[in-house]
Amino acid sequence: MTYGDGMDHPRARRAHPRWEGGDRRLPSRAVLITSVGLAVIQVAGTHAAQRGQTTAHPLDAFGYALLLLGPAVLLLRNRLPVVACAGTAAIAVVYLLIGYPYGPVFLSVVVGFVNAILAGHRRAAWSSIGAIYLAHLLLTVVTGKLHWDDAGQWARELGTLAWLLLVVLAAEVVRSRIEQREQRRQVRAEREQRVADEQRLAIARELHDVLAHSISLINIQAGVALELLDGDPEQARTALTTIKQTSKEALGEVRQVLGTLRTPGRSDAAPRTPAPGLARLGELVDQARTAGLEVALRTTGTPRALPQGVELAAFRIVQEALTNVIRHSSARTAEVGLAYTDEALVLDIEDPGPLSATGGPRAGGSGSGLTGMRERVAALGGSVSAAASGAGFRVHAELPLHRSAGSAGSAAVEEMP
């Protein structure tokens, strides 16, 4: 078979359930039972039908063998649909050309044809059904049964042709319905997979933001504790207390993030701590202060409750920006600005710099923070930029409060120099 018209292309066959979602062919036992049933119907039916066909060649041993051979070939229809279709058609053509009586011999042809159509071998199926009709037409012409002026005979021929076209139409309708159903299943599976991927990405982003910030603070406080352990035990104790508190809060947030993976409705899946939002910015400022970074928080506009997604994104952006200051900058001060407007929440986090001696572009981090920042803002349809500003670094984000339909957002994120 060639792929010239696309009928037998493997992609067309893959659209059918037999090639998607596992093997859905008829069980071997069902194939055997249907073939035996067809054999009985063809032999008994044709034997009864020949009584009214005086001009037909009487059934003999070869005729009965042909009637049995068609159903026997159908035993191959699962593994070799084209062979089954062409084989039953060839047997029917031989049967007709010899002149045996008409009867249910065509049942095997119909089964083979429909099976090939559903398997995606449309060209082979159409060729087989066309050969059957041409053999029938040739037989009627050669035997003199068809006369140009015989309206009744022409009506019977048109009826035969209409019957064949009806079989073709029915098979094509069934094939189309099956392919549409399979395409809907594929679209649904792809959509579910896309949603699952987005959920995993969101969870990974949350875990990164929680752990990166907390571990950075723990790392700094652990260093302080080690330096002061002998000379200033009280300050070392304070640093260790901060480590304990930070790790406890981090574990709580991680537990809350992972709780989203539990079965909905579980009582133990309820949040154990308030969802991160603008009301908790004071916690970030206090944590930064324990790490030696003084943060000035300024607000313009009228503070008000914002959509949860906006508040969470704003909290994580500020958290990531302050974590980067602690990691990469030698500055001991930073400024966080929040501007409430009618349409958006505008964030500005400024690090006066300069870079610390050991704070390269990704010192102490994976570089995923800015990527996560961009993804959060893009999901809201906003914009974010993170770039060098003088000797330091500046993060500017605009989070729309009411995302417009079709808004894709922009997120121009530039790595630290």
Secondary structure, DSSP 8 states (H G I E B T S, - for coil): ---TTSTT-HHHHHTSGGGSSS--S--HHHHHHHHHHHHHHHHHHHHHHGGG-TTS----HHHHHHHHHHHHHGGGTTT-HHHHHHHHHHHHHHHHHHT---STTHHHHHHHHHHHHHTT-HHHHHHHHHHHHHHHHHHHHHTT---TT-HHHHHHHHHHHHHHHHHHHHHHHHHHHHHHHHHHHHHHHHHHHHHHHHHHHHHHHHHHHHHHHHHHHHHHHHHHHHHHTTT-HHHHHHHHHHHHHHHHHHHHHHHHHHGGGS-TT-GGGS-SS----GGGHHHHHHHHHHTT-EEEEEEES------HHHHHHHHHHHHHHHHHHHHHB--SEEEEEEEE-SSEEEEEEEE---B-TT--TTTTS-SHHHHHHHHHHHHHT-EEEEEEETTEEEEEEEEESS--TT-----EE----
